[in-house]
Amino acid sequence: MDLVLNDLLENPAEWVMVLMTIVTSGVGLLIAHRVRESTKVTERLQGAQSIYEQWTKKKELSITVPAITRLDAAVYTPEAAPSLEQQQQKIWIVLIIDIMFNCYIAMKSGNYPKEVFEEDMKVHIGSLARHDPDLLEEAMVERGYLGEGSLGEYYELVSGVITTAREERSKQGKITNLSANYILLDVFAEDAFQGNPLAVFPDAIQIDPSRLQAIAGELNLSETVFLFPTNDPAIVEVRIFTPRNEIPFAGHPSIGAAHCVLTNLESASSVSLQMAAGTVVVIQDQDIYLMTPPQLPSRLEHPFSNDDFAKMLGLQANNIVNVHSFTAGLPFLLVELPSAALVDQAELSNADWAATIGDSEVKDIYLFAIDSSTPEPTVYSRLFAPADNIGEDPATGSAAAALSGLLRERDISGDIMVFQGYKMGRPSQILIRIGENKVQVGGRVTCIGQGSILVPRSDSIA
């Protein structure tokens, strides 16, 4: 150490040259490293873009999924890809946006020239946006690059590119679409292809609200339900549509929505569904979901006679025990018949229904017969809802909730099983549980499948 110090004092110029050489070499190595890293990222990005463009033209892949992972890109596999083609397309989109995001991080740390990054953004993200701006935006949101939690500058840059692409497509008269995923369930079903079919869109935030009714009409199920998650995973906003109308509350959509939410929540057994009619709480008890309707059932006035319904249903007036109207969030006309055989015998005349009930506020007709021959009474029922383009509904939880009001008036409590849908080949079992100051309606759920629907954006249609 002393020798080095003495040499430094005796030959300062030589040591200055040595230090300058070391510093220059270090800077040179750093620059070379940055250039190499920038070049590697650029080559990787250009290669991915070239492969993607080849795929969009020929609809075939020239590189395998393992090769994608070797490029250090995160491979995205959508939960409900409607086709292998769309799954492959999304893999390439995510490959490119992940590489582009790495470029952004490198730029922010000074390892990637800003002007090069901005040009790459226009070329590579711009190409994806021009090809399919909706699929690009969907991938960006799911990867966390857009929306809540995104990086401000990167978000603004990408959003600007997507907006420009949409404007260009609009000028060219092209329709852009959003791929919306849904889950298909059979509710109040003991097995598949029983109960009431239901489509649940578990995350409808991205769907244009003006398209919800059209989607329900396209699927043409008795109800379609759209879920809007909140900051609390156990609280979900819900909108329910029949093929023709939005309704404030319904039973099997509540049960189906709860099934979808609770299936994805660990150690949670209840969910609060916020609907137009109020909050519906659903709890899971093993494989049964029990719904508390938004209000205790209450009786409503109505102007109809037994003769009116006898004519509408093709029955004799003395076949009608009585006609009631109750609501537990959705109103029904409850037509009591003396036996299950007469419930099955009834056939609704749509012409007589339209002439008698068409303009009434309460339009849905719920036929039922109570069997009290056993210690635990049961109910056999059918429901007609022509106003909603539903000839017959296989299982109606909201009507069962309304019926519980009449059962409570007759001091019937405990567990009552309702059998519905048997006449139409969709056997359903609905549990009504009546307590002192509480009513619950529940049943089982069977998952049938999942799918995706392409939803045109309103602002993209000339």
C-alpha positions as a printed NumPy array, in Angstrom:
array([[   0.   ,    0.   ,    0.   ],
       [   2.862,    2.374,    0.858],
       [   4.56 ,    1.553,   -2.455],
       [   1.392,    2.405,   -4.38 ],
       [   1.   ,    5.673,   -2.457],
       [   4.646,    6.627,   -3.052],
       [   4.357,    5.792,   -6.748],
       [   1.178,    7.898,   -6.967],
       [   2.99 ,   10.874,   -5.431],
       [   6.017,   10.448,   -7.658],
       [   4.119,    9.789,  -10.95 ],
       [   0.675,   11.51 ,  -10.675],
       [   0.241,   11.894,  -14.452],
       [   0.539,    8.14 ,  -15.038],
       [  -2.055,    7.363,  -12.35 ],
       [  -4.45 ,    9.923,  -13.772],
       [  -4.197,    8.13 ,  -17.113],
       [  -4.854,    4.758,  -15.423],
       [  -7.933,    6.105,  -13.636],
       [  -9.221,    7.711,  -16.836],
       [  -8.758,    4.419,  -18.656],
       [ -10.711,    2.534,  -15.975],
       [ -13.562,    5.072,  -16.003],
       [ -13.684,    5.166,  -19.798],
       [ -13.733,    1.385,  -19.981],
       [ -16.502,    1.195,  -17.394],
       [ -18.622,    3.735,  -19.221],
       [ -17.948,    1.948,  -22.483],
       [ -18.98 ,   -1.381,  -21.004],
       [ -22.158,    0.177,  -19.568],
       [ -23.041,    1.768,  -22.898],
       [ -22.299,   -1.472,  -24.716],
       [ -24.495,   -3.377,  -22.241],
       [ -27.353,   -0.934,  -22.731],
       [ -26.991,   -1.109,  -26.49 ],
       [ -26.974,   -4.919,  -26.373],
       [ -30.023,   -5.001,  -24.089],
       [ -31.857,   -2.465,  -26.245],
       [ -30.949,   -4.427,  -29.385],
       [ -32.064,   -7.728,  -27.829],
       [ -35.411,   -6.264,  -26.791],
       [ -35.886,   -4.638,  -30.187],
       [ -35.047,   -7.843,  -32.044],
       [ -37.334,   -9.861,  -29.782],
       [ -40.157,   -7.349,  -30.281],
       [ -39.712,   -7.227,  -34.054],
       [ -39.621,  -11.008,  -34.224],
       [ -42.817,  -11.363,  -32.216],
       [ -44.536,   -8.696,  -34.306],
       [ -43.473,  -10.41 ,  -37.537],
       [ -44.812,  -13.763,  -36.345],
       [ -48.087,  -12.183,  -35.234],
       [ -48.578,  -10.451,  -38.586],
       [ -47.887,  -13.751,  -40.314],
       [ -50.492,  -15.428,  -38.1  ],
       [ -53.161,  -12.783,  -38.749],
       [ -52.71 ,  -13.289,  -42.494],
       [ -52.488,  -17.089,  -42.612],
       [ -54.339,  -17.912,  -39.363],
       [ -51.609,  -20.368,  -38.399],
       [ -48.731,  -20.365,  -35.951],
       [ -45.155,  -20.936,  -37.023],
       [ -43.865,  -21.109,  -33.453],
       [ -44.909,  -23.294,  -30.526],
       [ -46.077,  -22.189,  -27.093],
       [ -42.867,  -23.48 ,  -25.405],
       [ -40.919,  -21.268,  -27.812],
       [ -42.987,  -18.294,  -26.643],
       [ -41.988,  -18.934,  -23.054],
       [ -38.329,  -19.057,  -24.107],
       [ -38.783,  -15.477,  -25.287],
       [ -39.497,  -14.562,  -21.647],
       [ -43.057,  -13.501,  -22.466],
       [ -45.986,  -14.362,  -20.21 ],
       [ -48.343,  -16.687,  -22.046],
       [ -51.995,  -15.844,  -21.57 ],
       [ -54.651,  -18.541,  -21.841],
       [ -58.176,  -17.12 ,  -21.504],
       [ -60.519,  -18.997,  -19.186],
       [ -63.284,  -19.196,  -21.747],
       [ -61.755,  -18.841,  -25.204],
       [ -64.57 ,  -19.459,  -27.71 ],
       [ -62.068,  -20.902,  -30.192],
       [ -58.458,  -22.006,  -30.493],
       [ -57.994,  -19.245,  -33.042],
       [ -58.875,  -16.499,  -30.58 ],
       [ -56.768,  -18.132,  -27.866],
       [ -53.742,  -18.172,  -30.171],
       [ -54.386,  -14.609,  -31.249],
       [ -54.494,  -13.441,  -27.643],
       [ -51.264,  -15.272,  -26.839],
       [ -49.474,  -13.252,  -29.491],
       [ -51.016,   -9.991,  -28.381],
       [ -49.897,  -10.585,  -24.796],
       [ -46.444,  -11.61 ,  -25.989],
       [ -46.02 ,   -8.288,  -27.778],
       [ -47.502,   -6.058,  -25.07 ],
       [ -45.369,   -7.744,  -22.398],
       [ -42.213,   -7.122,  -24.434],
       [ -43.358,   -3.553,  -25.065],
       [ -43.886,   -3.057,  -21.341],
       [ -40.339,   -4.317,  -20.699],
       [ -39.185,   -1.672,  -23.167],
       [ -41.083,    0.931,  -21.164],
       [ -39.404,   -0.15 ,  -17.914],
       [ -36.011,   -0.089,  -19.644],
       [ -36.743,    3.413,  -20.943],
       [ -37.703,    4.668,  -17.481],
       [ -34.432,    3.326,  -16.072],
       [ -32.424,    4.947,  -18.852],
       [ -31.551,    1.715,  -20.681],
       [ -33.751,    2.331,  -23.73 ],
       [ -33.897,    5.574,  -25.741],
       [ -37.21 ,    7.377,  -25.293],
       [ -37.535,    8.29 ,  -28.959],
       [ -36.974,    4.634,  -29.935],
       [ -39.598,    3.491,  -27.422],
       [ -42.189,    5.986,  -28.691],
       [ -41.566,    4.9  ,  -32.277],
       [ -41.84 ,    1.234,  -31.303],
       [ -45.118,    2.043,  -29.526],
       [ -46.582,    3.539,  -32.695],
       [ -45.38 ,    0.668,  -34.879],
       [ -46.006,   -2.418,  -32.758],
       [ -48.933,   -1.453,  -30.494],
       [ -50.377,    0.522,  -33.403],
       [ -50.366,   -2.595,  -35.574],
       [ -52.244,   -4.581,  -32.914],
       [ -54.712,   -1.749,  -32.429],
       [ -55.457,   -1.45 ,  -36.137],
       [ -56.023,   -5.192,  -36.408],
       [ -58.289,   -5.603,  -33.347],
       [ -58.455,   -2.665,  -30.894],
       [ -61.001,   -4.397,  -28.658],
       [ -58.999,   -7.583,  -28.18 ],
       [ -55.896,   -5.475,  -27.546],
       [ -57.678,   -3.376,  -24.912],
       [ -59.12 ,   -6.5  ,  -23.267],
       [ -55.628,   -8.035,  -23.036],
       [ -54.119,   -4.784,  -21.703],
       [ -56.774,   -4.519,  -18.97 ],
       [ -56.399,   -8.154,  -17.926],
       [ -52.619,   -7.789,  -17.749],
       [ -52.989,   -4.674,  -15.584],
       [ -51.469,   -2.233,  -18.073],
       [ -54.657,   -0.183,  -18.482],
       [ -57.135,    1.082,  -15.924],
       [ -56.81 ,    0.969,  -12.152],
       [ -53.227,    0.379,  -11.01 ],
       [ -51.68 ,    1.128,  -14.41 ],
       [ -48.647,    3.345,  -14.961],
       [ -49.813,    6.816,  -15.917],
       [ -47.56 ,    7.607,  -18.894],
       [ -47.765,    4.091,  -20.33 ],
       [ -51.538,    4.082,  -19.893],
       [ -51.864,    7.398,  -21.726],
       [ -49.638,    6.289,  -24.588],
       [ -51.44 ,    2.997,  -25.19 ],
       [ -54.904,    4.514,  -24.712],
       [ -54.056,    7.133,  -27.306],
       [ -52.993,    4.487,  -29.829],
       [ -56.172,    2.435,  -29.235],
       [ -58.414,    5.506,  -29.502],
       [ -56.773,    6.534,  -32.785],
       [ -57.249,    3.03 ,  -34.187],
       [ -60.925,    3.017,  -33.221],
       [ -61.479,    6.383,  -34.857],
       [ -59.877,    5.126,  -38.057],
       [ -62.005,    1.964,  -38.031],
       [ -65.122,    4.046,  -37.454],
       [ -64.285,    6.218,  -40.47 ],
       [ -63.87 ,    3.055,  -42.536],
       [ -67.265,    1.762,  -41.373],
       [ -65.841,   -1.211,  -39.471],
       [ -67.674,   -2.577,  -36.412],
       [ -65.494,   -3.233,  -33.394],
       [ -66.495,   -5.891,  -30.905],
       [ -65.885,   -6.752,  -27.278],
       [ -65.626,  -10.423,  -26.378],
       [ -67.797,  -10.888,  -23.27 ],
       [ -67.534,  -14.174,  -21.38 ],
       [ -70.432,  -15.864,  -19.603],
       [ -71.103,  -18.982,  -17.547],
       [ -74.107,  -21.225,  -18.23 ],
       [ -75.828,  -22.717,  -15.172],
       [ -78.864,  -24.859,  -14.406],
       [ -80.429,  -23.451,  -11.232],
       [ -82.792,  -25.295,   -8.862],
       [ -81.494,  -28.446,  -10.55 ],
       [ -80.577,  -31.793,   -9.061],
       [ -78.666,  -32.696,  -12.217],
       [ -77.59 ,  -31.311,  -15.584],
       [ -80.284,  -30.249,  -18.061],
       [ -82.821,  -29.758,  -15.301],
       [ -83.946,  -26.641,  -13.47 ],
       [ -83.846,  -23.194,  -15.038],
       [ -80.995,  -22.303,  -17.417],
       [ -79.162,  -19.062,  -16.613],
       [ -76.376,  -17.102,  -18.282],
       [ -74.14 ,  -15.2  ,  -15.849],
       [ -71.686,  -12.543,  -17.055],
       [ -69.331,  -12.467,  -14.035],
       [ -67.65 ,   -9.164,  -14.957],
       [ -69.886,   -6.901,  -17.038],
       [ -68.039,   -3.64 ,  -16.331],
       [ -66.538,   -3.528,  -19.84 ],
       [ -69.868,   -4.161,  -21.618],
       [ -71.707,   -1.171,  -23.069],
       [ -74.827,   -0.836,  -20.831],
       [ -77.003,   -0.172,  -23.879],
       [ -76.169,   -3.7  ,  -25.083],
       [ -77.315,   -5.644,  -22.016],
       [ -80.932,   -6.045,  -23.138],
       [ -79.843,   -7.101,  -26.623],
       [ -77.527,   -9.749,  -25.172],
       [ -80.367,  -11.172,  -23.055],
       [ -82.616,  -11.212,  -26.125],
       [ -79.934,  -12.978,  -28.16 ],
       [ -79.446,  -15.71 ,  -25.551],
       [ -83.243,  -15.93 ,  -25.116],
       [ -83.154,  -17.565,  -21.681],
       [ -85.793,  -16.706,  -19.116],
       [ -83.189,  -14.47 ,  -17.442],
       [ -79.631,  -13.335,  -18.027],
       [ -77.708,  -11.74 ,  -15.166],
       [ -74.823,   -9.26 ,  -15.339],
       [ -72.472,   -8.849,  -12.36 ],
       [ -70.525,   -5.689,  -11.543],
       [ -67.889,   -6.425,   -8.869],
       [ -67.189,   -3.791,   -6.21 ],
       [ -64.145,   -3.147,   -4.027],
       [ -65.567,   -5.691,   -1.576],
       [ -65.552,   -9.151,   -3.241],
       [ -68.563,  -10.201,   -1.129],
       [ -70.702,   -7.306,   -2.445],
       [ -71.741,   -7.338,   -6.101],
       [ -74.   ,   -5.052,   -8.107],
       [ -76.461,   -7.007,  -10.256],
       [ -78.695,   -6.296,  -13.248],
       [ -81.204,   -8.886,  -14.486],
       [ -82.841,   -9.056,  -17.913],
       [ -85.513,  -11.25 ,  -19.445],
       [ -85.51 ,  -11.491,  -23.257],
       [ -87.637,   -8.319,  -23.332],
       [ -87.282,   -6.365,  -20.092],
       [ -85.017,   -5.507,  -17.196],
       [ -86.479,   -6.634,  -13.876],
       [ -85.619,   -5.456,  -10.35 ],
       [ -85.278,   -8.894,   -8.747],
       [ -85.456,  -12.579,   -9.61 ],
       [ -84.822,  -15.83 ,   -7.798],
       [ -82.759,  -18.132,   -9.966],
       [ -80.481,  -15.259,  -11.154],
       [ -79.792,  -14.486,   -7.478],
       [ -78.929,  -18.105,   -6.737],
       [ -76.811,  -18.437,   -9.893],
       [ -74.978,  -15.147,   -9.28 ],
       [ -74.16 ,  -16.195,   -5.723],
       [ -72.821,  -19.527,   -6.969],
       [ -70.437,  -17.752,   -9.377],
       [ -69.22 ,  -15.302,   -6.734],
       [ -68.82 ,  -17.754,   -3.851],
       [ -67.086,  -20.35 ,   -6.019],
       [ -64.21 ,  -17.886,   -6.379],
       [ -64.134,  -16.664,   -2.758],
       [ -62.112,  -18.604,   -0.22 ],
       [ -63.573,  -19.031,    3.272],
       [ -66.698,  -17.017,    2.383],
       [ -70.201,  -18.441,    2.657],
       [ -72.395,  -15.418,    1.892],
       [ -72.669,  -12.649,   -0.678],
       [ -74.733,   -9.45 ,   -0.873],
       [ -76.294,   -8.805,   -4.265],
       [ -77.29 ,   -5.181,   -4.84 ],
       [ -80.331,   -5.063,   -7.141],
       [ -82.894,   -2.46 ,   -8.138],
       [ -85.389,   -3.999,   -5.676],
       [ -82.878,   -3.901,   -2.807],
       [ -80.132,   -6.049,   -1.351],
       [ -80.463,   -9.815,   -1.693],
       [ -78.316,  -11.86 ,    0.695],
       [ -77.45 ,  -15.407,   -0.362],
       [ -75.713,  -17.904,    1.9  ],
       [ -74.2  ,  -21.23 ,    0.961],
       [ -75.09 ,  -24.221,    3.135],
       [ -73.035,  -27.117,    1.73 ],
       [ -74.393,  -27.529,   -1.831],
       [ -77.568,  -25.481,   -1.319],
       [ -77.778,  -21.716,   -1.835],
       [ -80.388,  -19.909,    0.285],
       [ -81.608,  -16.479,   -0.796],
       [ -83.297,  -13.902,    1.424],
       [ -85.493,  -11.773,   -0.876],
       [ -85.194,   -7.968,   -0.736],
       [ -88.432,   -7.7  ,    1.279],
       [ -90.776,   -9.867,    3.301],
       [ -93.661,  -11.04 ,    1.103],
       [ -96.76 ,   -8.868,    1.19 ],
       [-100.238,   -9.141,   -0.284],
       [-101.338,   -6.941,   -3.201],
       [-104.795,   -5.991,   -4.431],
       [-105.923,   -7.169,   -7.876],
       [-109.139,   -6.788,   -9.925],
       [-109.434,  -10.288,  -11.4  ],
       [-112.008,  -12.998,  -10.73 ],
       [-111.92 ,  -16.78 ,  -10.768],
       [-113.938,  -16.671,  -14.013],
       [-111.251,  -14.527,  -15.673],
       [-108.608,  -17.142,  -14.989],
       [-110.827,  -20.1  ,  -15.801],
       [-111.319,  -18.659,  -19.296],
       [-107.602,  -17.85 ,  -19.737],
       [-106.503,  -21.317,  -18.571],
       [-109.169,  -23.457,  -20.25 ],
       [-110.617,  -24.604,  -16.901],
       [-113.986,  -24.489,  -15.183],
       [-114.616,  -21.667,  -12.717],
       [-115.101,  -24.179,   -9.92 ],
       [-111.597,  -25.523,  -10.662],
       [-110.116,  -22.272,   -9.315],
       [-109.726,  -22.323,   -5.523],
       [-108.758,  -18.658,   -5.335],
       [-106.605,  -15.956,   -6.937],
       [-104.078,  -14.007,   -4.868],
       [-101.361,  -11.467,   -5.589],
       [ -98.148,  -11.253,   -3.554],
       [ -94.704,   -9.756,   -3.944],
       [ -91.333,  -10.276,   -2.263],
       [ -89.597,   -7.903,   -4.67 ],
       [ -91.38 ,   -8.99 ,   -7.868],
       [ -95.205,   -9.256,   -8.033],
       [ -97.158,  -12.314,   -9.196],
       [-100.735,  -13.414,   -9.667],
       [-101.011,  -16.658,   -7.677],
       [-103.756,  -18.933,   -8.995],
       [-104.544,  -21.741,   -6.56 ],
       [-105.871,  -25.017,   -7.977],
       [-107.029,  -28.073,   -6.018],
       [-104.6  ,  -30.628,   -7.52 ],
       [-101.36 ,  -31.055,   -9.419],
       [-103.341,  -32.76 ,  -12.209],
       [-105.322,  -29.569,  -12.825],
       [-102.121,  -27.5  ,  -12.742],
       [-100.808,  -29.686,  -15.576],
       [-104.143,  -29.58 ,  -17.413],
       [-104.196,  -25.772,  -17.644],
       [-103.221,  -24.169,  -20.969],
       [-102.84 ,  -20.4  ,  -21.182],
       [-104.59 ,  -18.564,  -24.007],
       [-102.323,  -15.672,  -24.959],
       [-105.228,  -13.867,  -26.624],
       [-107.364,  -14.034,  -23.457],
       [-104.332,  -13.111,  -21.351],
       [-103.673,  -10.032,  -23.498],
       [-107.326,   -8.97 ,  -23.408],
       [-107.634,   -9.385,  -19.629],
       [-104.222,   -8.846,  -18.078],
       [-102.083,   -7.265,  -20.81 ],
       [-102.204,   -3.715,  -19.367],
       [-102.07 ,   -4.74 ,  -15.707],
       [ -99.023,   -3.937,  -13.589],
       [ -98.882,   -7.584,  -12.448],
       [ -98.665,   -9.817,  -15.494],
       [ -97.028,  -13.147,  -14.533],
       [ -99.342,  -16.043,  -13.653],
       [ -98.202,  -18.64 ,  -11.13 ],
       [-100.356,  -21.762,  -10.881],
       [ -99.952,  -23.905,   -7.794],
       [-101.513,  -26.692,   -5.778],
       [-100.642,  -27.423,   -2.149],
       [-100.433,  -31.053,   -1.042],
       [-100.965,  -31.226,    2.727],
       [-101.437,  -34.981,    2.88 ],
       [ -97.988,  -35.476,    4.407],
       [ -96.475,  -34.014,    7.592],
       [ -94.353,  -31.67 ,    5.442],
       [ -96.556,  -30.014,    2.787],
       [ -95.315,  -29.708,   -0.796],
       [ -96.278,  -27.446,   -3.698],
       [ -96.637,  -28.26 ,   -7.383],
       [ -96.455,  -25.239,   -9.673],
       [ -96.155,  -23.779,  -13.182],
       [ -95.497,  -20.196,  -14.316],
       [ -96.522,  -18.315,  -17.474],
       [ -94.858,  -15.007,  -18.391],
       [ -95.938,  -14.009,  -21.921],
       [ -95.039,  -10.35 ,  -21.302],
       [ -91.388,  -11.417,  -21.148],
       [ -91.665,  -13.769,  -24.131],
       [ -91.489,  -16.736,  -21.748],
       [ -94.158,  -19.28 ,  -22.621],
       [ -93.446,  -21.243,  -19.449],
       [ -90.702,  -20.89 ,  -16.874],
       [ -89.177,  -24.098,  -15.482],
       [ -88.258,  -22.671,  -12.045],
       [ -89.207,  -19.319,  -10.53 ],
       [ -87.587,  -18.499,   -7.188],
       [ -89.129,  -15.02 ,   -6.955],
       [ -92.619,  -16.545,   -7.367],
       [ -91.838,  -19.097,   -4.659],
       [ -90.799,  -16.18 ,   -2.423],
       [ -94.119,  -14.451,   -3.169],
       [ -96.004,  -17.7  ,   -2.455],
       [ -94.369,  -17.862,    0.972],
       [ -96.498,  -14.832,    1.912],
       [ -99.671,  -16.879,    1.426],
       [ -98.157,  -19.85 ,    3.259],
       [ -97.273,  -17.607,    6.206],
       [-100.877,  -16.344,    6.33 ],
       [-101.947,  -19.973,    6.687],
       [ -99.418,  -20.591,    9.474],
       [ -97.39 ,  -22.96 ,    7.321],
       [ -93.729,  -22.788,    8.321],
       [ -90.515,  -24.777,    8.175],
       [ -89.213,  -26.289,    4.932],
       [ -91.622,  -26.573,    2.009],
       [ -90.482,  -28.104,   -1.282],
       [ -91.828,  -26.662,   -4.535],
       [ -91.809,  -28.829,   -7.66 ],
       [ -91.916,  -26.924,  -10.946],
       [ -91.013,  -27.519,  -14.596],
       [ -92.098,  -31.166,  -14.703],
       [ -94.744,  -30.62 ,  -17.384],
       [ -92.139,  -29.084,  -19.722],
       [ -89.415,  -31.684,  -19.067],
       [ -87.228,  -29.456,  -16.853],
       [ -87.806,  -30.854,  -13.338],
       [ -86.899,  -28.304,  -10.674],
       [ -86.861,  -28.345,   -6.878],
       [ -87.155,  -25.07 ,   -4.977],
       [ -86.863,  -24.984,   -1.204],
       [ -88.936,  -22.438,    0.724],
       [ -87.763,  -22.007,    4.324],
       [ -90.18 ,  -19.996,    6.475],
       [ -89.107,  -18.772,    9.908],
       [ -90.791,  -16.472,   12.394],
       [ -89.632,  -13.245,   10.748],
       [ -87.654,  -14.507,    7.796],
       [ -88.204,  -16.201,    4.467],
       [ -85.53 ,  -17.92 ,    2.381],
       [ -85.694,  -19.567,   -1.02 ],
       [ -82.989,  -21.903,   -2.227],
       [ -81.754,  -24.823,   -4.237],
       [ -78.826,  -26.442,   -5.967],
       [ -76.831,  -25.252,   -8.985],
       [ -75.229,  -27.269,  -11.78 ],
       [ -72.607,  -25.666,  -14.024],
       [ -73.258,  -26.601,  -17.647],
       [ -70.597,  -24.703,  -19.532],
       [ -69.163,  -21.372,  -20.53 ],
       [ -68.965,  -19.264,  -23.638],
       [ -68.297,  -15.877,  -25.14 ],
       [ -70.385,  -13.448,  -27.137],
       [ -69.069,  -10.695,  -29.414],
       [ -70.793,   -7.446,  -28.455],
       [ -70.693,   -4.551,  -30.958],
       [ -69.887,   -1.204,  -29.39 ],
       [ -72.612,    1.397,  -29.89 ],
       [ -70.18 ,    4.146,  -30.898],
       [ -68.629,    1.969,  -33.592],
       [ -71.765,    1.611,  -35.707],
       [ -72.422,    4.304,  -38.276]])
